[in-house]
Amino acid sequence: MSLVRKIGERGQVTIPKDIREAENLEGGDEVEFKNDNGKIRIEKKEDLEPRLREGYKSMNSDISEEMLNASKEARERIK
């Protein structure tokens, strides 16, 4: 899907409604801007906290092992 929008004087742009709905974007969500070899990408930042919290509640193994795995996953997603 490709839609064109103008950038306002203060550098603001509105994400089209169709894209917001398709990607489940709501007011207050964080997005990340990336320069990918001259192409600008906008990606929704995933909130890992709820997933990690559920993982800790349901775990049956040693918490330190789970924390190491969660930290590794978080570091990989931040890159």
Rosetta blueprint (number, residue, H / E / L):
1 M L
2 S L
3 L L
4 V L
5 R L
6 K L
7 I L
8 G L
9 E L
10 R L
11 G L
12 Q L
13 V L
14 T L
15 I L
16 P L
17 K H
18 D H
19 I H
20 R H
21 E H
22 A H
23 E L
24 N L
25 L L
26 E L
27 G L
28 G L
29 D L
30 E L
31 V E
32 E E
33 F E
34 K E
35 N E
36 D E
37 N L
38 G L
39 K E
40 I E
41 R E
42 I E
43 E E
44 K E
45 K L
46 E L
47 D L
48 L L
49 E H
50 P H
51 R H
52 L H
53 R H
54 E H
55 G H
56 Y H
57 K H
58 S H
59 M L
60 N L
61 S L
62 D L
63 I H
64 S H
65 E H
66 E H
67 M H
68 L H
69 N H
70 A H
71 S H
72 K H
73 E H
74 A H
75 R H
76 E H
77 R H
78 I H
79 K L
